[in-house]
């Protein structure tokens, strides 16, 4: 692949930049990479730990209004961990904390990962069955939504797709 800046040399570096939740890929040669160091800021300090990372995200997200301060005082009934403690330490106290702080954690996960559902990677050679299961689950959910909206024509089309996929399985 050619360098995206000069288009003369082969790219030797792949940089990924996420801006407002959108991923941008850059493929650069060594020379263009050296010219772009100041712009891309490759000299970042990577001695960041999880506590500082999560704390930094919440510092940016949480405003100092009275309503936001009350949200920081949410307490887990199981272990007594407050949401404010979590924002400072980056650690939850117990498994019940996930449900107690669910609304806030969803915001954090969306900010970090861009999504709240982890799909993982699927192996190319053996991933066919997993992909089919995911597609079936997705179509079933979509069909249910269409039925709830009383859009029965679209639901019937999705039902037919599901029948086709299931027929291919057997």
C-alpha positions as CSV (number, residue, x, y, z in Angstrom):
1,X,0.0,0.0,0.0
2,X,1.3,3.4,-0.9
3,X,1.7,6.3,1.6
4,X,-1.5,8.4,1.8
5,X,0.5,11.6,2.0
6,X,3.2,11.4,-0.7
7,X,1.8,8.4,-2.7
8,X,5.5,7.7,-3.7
9,X,6.8,5.2,-1.2
10,X,5.3,2.1,0.4
11,X,3.5,2.7,3.7
12,X,5.4,1.3,6.7
13,X,3.2,2.6,9.5
14,X,-0.5,2.3,10.2
15,X,-1.9,4.9,12.5
16,X,-5.5,4.8,13.9
17,X,-7.1,8.0,15.2
18,X,-10.6,8.1,16.7
19,X,-12.3,11.4,16.5
20,X,-15.9,11.8,17.8
21,X,-16.4,8.1,17.7
22,X,-15.3,7.7,14.1
23,X,-12.2,5.7,13.3
24,X,-9.7,7.2,10.8
25,X,-6.9,5.0,9.4
26,X,-3.6,6.5,8.1
27,X,-1.0,4.6,6.2
28,X,2.3,6.5,6.1
29,X,5.9,5.9,4.9
30,X,8.8,6.5,7.2
31,X,9.7,9.9,5.7
32,X,6.1,11.3,5.9
33,X,5.7,9.8,9.4
34,X,8.7,11.9,10.5
35,X,7.2,15.0,9.1
36,X,3.8,14.3,10.7
37,X,5.2,13.6,14.2
38,X,4.3,17.0,15.5
39,X,0.8,16.9,14.0
40,X,0.0,13.4,15.1
41,X,1.9,13.8,18.4
42,X,3.6,10.4,18.5
43,X,5.7,11.4,21.4
44,X,2.8,10.7,23.8
45,X,3.4,9.3,27.2
46,X,2.0,5.8,27.5
47,X,2.5,5.4,31.2
48,X,-1.2,5.9,31.7
49,X,-2.9,3.4,34.0
50,X,-6.5,2.3,34.1
51,X,-7.3,4.5,37.1
52,X,-6.0,7.6,35.4
53,X,-7.7,6.7,32.1
54,X,-11.2,6.2,33.6
55,X,-10.8,9.2,35.9
56,X,-9.8,11.4,33.0
57,X,-12.8,10.3,31.0
58,X,-15.2,11.0,33.8
59,X,-13.6,14.3,34.6
60,X,-14.3,15.3,31.1
61,X,-17.9,13.9,31.1
62,X,-19.1,15.0,34.5
63,X,-20.1,18.6,35.0
64,X,-20.1,20.3,38.4
65,X,-23.9,21.0,38.5
66,X,-26.0,19.9,41.5
67,X,-27.7,17.2,39.4
68,X,-24.3,15.8,38.3
69,X,-23.0,15.8,41.9
70,X,-26.1,13.8,43.1
71,X,-25.3,11.2,40.3
72,X,-21.8,10.9,41.8
73,X,-23.3,9.9,45.2
74,X,-24.9,6.7,43.8
75,X,-24.0,3.9,46.2
76,X,-23.8,0.2,45.6
77,X,-26.1,-1.5,48.2
78,X,-23.9,-4.6,48.2
79,X,-20.4,-3.3,48.9
80,X,-20.9,0.4,49.6
81,X,-18.8,1.7,46.7
82,X,-19.9,5.1,45.5
83,X,-19.8,6.1,41.9
84,X,-17.5,8.9,42.9
85,X,-15.0,6.4,44.2
86,X,-15.2,4.5,40.9
87,X,-14.4,7.6,38.9
88,X,-11.3,8.2,41.1
89,X,-10.0,4.6,41.3
90,X,-11.4,3.0,38.1
91,X,-12.4,0.0,40.1
92,X,-15.8,-1.4,41.0
93,X,-16.3,-3.0,44.4
94,X,-18.4,-6.0,43.5
95,X,-20.4,-7.6,40.7
96,X,-23.6,-5.8,41.8
97,X,-21.8,-2.5,41.1
98,X,-22.3,-3.2,37.3
99,X,-26.1,-3.1,37.8
100,X,-26.0,-0.2,40.2
101,X,-23.9,2.1,37.9
102,X,-25.3,0.6,34.7
103,X,-26.5,3.9,33.2
104,X,-23.2,5.6,33.8
105,X,-21.1,2.6,32.6
106,X,-23.0,2.4,29.3
107,X,-21.9,6.0,28.6
108,X,-18.3,5.2,29.5
109,X,-18.3,2.0,27.3
110,X,-19.8,3.9,24.4
111,X,-17.1,6.5,24.7
112,X,-14.2,4.0,25.0
113,X,-15.4,1.3,22.6
114,X,-18.0,3.0,20.4
115,X,-20.5,0.3,21.3
116,X,-21.8,-1.5,24.4
117,X,-21.8,-4.9,22.8
118,X,-18.5,-6.8,22.5
119,X,-18.4,-8.8,19.3
120,X,-14.8,-9.9,19.3
121,X,-13.0,-11.3,16.3
122,X,-14.3,-14.3,14.4
123,X,-11.7,-16.7,12.8
124,X,-12.0,-16.8,9.1
125,X,-11.8,-20.5,8.6
126,X,-14.0,-21.6,11.5
127,X,-16.2,-18.6,12.0
128,X,-19.0,-19.4,9.6
129,X,-21.3,-20.9,12.3
130,X,-20.7,-18.0,14.7
131,X,-21.5,-15.5,11.9
132,X,-24.6,-17.3,11.0
133,X,-25.8,-17.4,14.7
134,X,-25.2,-13.7,15.0
135,X,-27.0,-13.0,11.8
136,X,-30.0,-15.1,12.9
137,X,-30.0,-13.3,16.3
138,X,-29.9,-9.9,14.6
139,X,-32.7,-10.8,12.1
140,X,-34.9,-12.2,14.9
141,X,-34.5,-9.0,16.9
142,X,-35.2,-6.9,13.8
143,X,-38.3,-9.0,13.0
144,X,-39.6,-8.5,16.5
145,X,-39.1,-4.7,16.2
146,X,-41.0,-4.7,12.9
147,X,-43.9,-6.7,14.5
148,X,-44.1,-4.3,17.4
149,X,-44.3,-1.4,14.8
150,X,-47.0,-3.5,13.1
151,X,-44.9,-3.4,9.9
152,X,-45.9,-7.0,9.0
153,X,-44.7,-6.8,5.4
154,X,-41.2,-6.1,6.4
155,X,-41.4,-8.7,9.2
156,X,-42.5,-11.3,6.6
157,X,-39.5,-10.5,4.4
158,X,-37.2,-10.9,7.4
159,X,-39.0,-14.2,8.3
160,X,-38.3,-15.5,4.8
161,X,-34.6,-14.6,5.1
162,X,-34.5,-16.5,8.4
163,X,-36.1,-19.6,6.8
164,X,-33.5,-19.5,4.1
165,X,-30.6,-19.2,6.5
166,X,-31.9,-22.0,8.6
167,X,-32.5,-24.2,5.6
168,X,-28.8,-23.7,4.5
169,X,-27.7,-24.8,8.1
170,X,-29.4,-28.2,7.7
